[in-house]
């Protein structure tokens, strides 16, 4: 549970950071007025999520103050996201280490109870390799599944939701054009590599 909470909070920080890039740029380029005015424009264009009126009353009225508030918020999000990412990595790696240690102990106990003839026939180094090397590879696989895979999936979902909030029409165009572009680039790359090997 802690693993999923840490990954979700870290991904949420990424999504919030991506969403804040638009207002920061608009304030720096002096296109949107103040941060409070940007929030009013957002509430006028979107039904959800709404920025509360009490929060808008606390926002600075100058563009410089809005940039400072957003940068401080981004810094806090970075700290919280980094802490959540550390929690996720710590829990997942600890879980993998305990699981592999239990498997390694089971394999070692199984080897201790093998007939002596089987041990002398295959050699003790074979069993040592099974206990150490194979369980090490198993640990790497567990860490990839519970650590990297979960983190990348949650971050991908957060970035996708942030893109939908920016403009869902651009997301639909990218979802249609992206795979087609990927197929074209893949075929072009294969053709270039094939021609390059033919000329070598």
N, C-alpha and C positions, 0 to 999 in steps of 0.2 A: 504493500500500500504506500509506504514512504517513497518507494522507487517511482511509482506513477505520479505521486504528488509533486516530487522534486522535478520530474521531467515536464509536468504540465505547467508548473509555476515558471520554470526556465523558458519554456516555449511561449507562455503568456507575456513574459517580459520582452521577448523578441518581437512578438506581434504588436505590442503597445509601442515599442520603439519605432517600428516601421510606420505605424499610424501617425506618430508625432512628427515624422519628417515633413509631411505636407504643411502643417501649420508653421513649423520652424522656418521653412523656406519662404512662405508667404509673408511672415513677419519680417524676415531679414530683407526681402526684396520690397518691402513696404507696399504689398498688394492688398493686404486684408485689414489694415488698420490695427486695432488692438486685439489681444487674445479674447477679451470679452465679446468683441464684435464677431470674431470668428466663431465663437460658441453660439452666438445668436443666429448666424448664418447657417450653422450646422443644424440647430433645432428647427429652423424654418424649412430646410430641405429634407430632413430625415425624421421619420416617426419614431425610430428606435436606433440606438440608445439616445435618450435625451440628456443634455447637460442640466443639472438642477439649477434653479434660479438662485438659490443660496450660495452655490459655488461660484456662479458668474459674478455675484456681487463682490466676492473676495478677489477676483482676478484683477491684475493691473490694467490701467487704461492706456499705457504707452506700449509701443512696439518693443522697445528695449526691455521693459519689465516683463513682457510676455515671453521674449526669448530667454531671459534669465530663469523665469519660472519653469519653462519647458526643459531647459538644460539641467536644472537642479532635479526635476522629475526624472529625466533620462538617467542622470547619475544614480539616483536612488533605485531606479529600475535595474540598472546594471549591477549594483551591489546585491539586490535581492535575487536577480536572476543567476548571478555567479554563485551565491550561497545555495540556491536550489539546485543548480547544476552539480555543485560539490556534494550535496546530500545524495543526489541521484547516483553519482559515480561511486560514492562511498558505500551506499547500501548495495548496489549491484555487484561491485567487486567483492565485498565481504560475503555476499550470498554465494557468488561463484566459488570463492576460496573455500568456504565451508562445505559446499556440495562436492567439490573435487577432492577435498581431504577425506570426506566420508567414502567416496568411491575408491580412492587410493588405499584406504585402510581395508576395505572389503576385498580388493584385489590382492593385497599383501597377505591377508588371512587365508584367502583361497590358495595362494601359492605355498603357504606353510603346510597346508594339508594335502598337497599333491603327492603322489607316489614318488619315491626317490628315483625310480627308473625314468620317469618322464622328465624330471629335472636334469638328470645327467645326460639324457639323450639330446635335449635341446640346448643345454648349457644355462648356467645361472644368469649370464648377461642378457639373454632373451627376456627372462622374467623381470630383471631390473629395468630393462627398456620399457616393458609394458607398464610397469608401476610408475615410472618417472616421465618418460617422453610422451606416451600416449595420453596419460591424464593431463599433462601440460597442454597438449593440443586440444583436449576436451575443454580445458579451462578457457583457452582463447576463444573457442566457439561459443561457450556460454557467455563470456564477456561481450562478444559481438552482438549476441541476441538480446541480452538484457540491458546493455549500456548504450552502445552506438545505435542499434536499430531503433530502440524506443525513443532515444533523444532526437534522432533525425526525423522520425515519423511525426512526433509531436511538434517539432519546429516547422516541418513542412505544412502541417495542418494550420498552425498559427499564421504562417506567411500567406497561405491560401485565403484564410478568413480576412486577413488584413487587406489583401488585394480585392476581395469581394466588397469590402466596405469602401475602398477607394472608388472603384468603378466596375460593376459586375459585367458590363458589356465588353470591356477590354479583356476580362478574364475568360469570357466565352470565346472571344476571337482567338486568344492565346491557346485555349484548350483544343480548338479545332486546327489552328495553323501549326502549333508546336509539334504534334506527332508527324504531320506531313513534312515539315521542315527537317525533323530528325531523320526520317526515311531518306529524303533527298541527300542530306549531308552524309549519311552512312554509305549510300550507294556511290556518291562522288568520291568519298575517301577510299573505298575499296578499289574503285577504278584507278585512282591515282597511285595507290600502293602496287596494284597489279602491273601498271605501265612502268613504274619505277623499277620493279624487279625484273621486268623483261629487258630493260635497257642496261642493266648492270652486267 
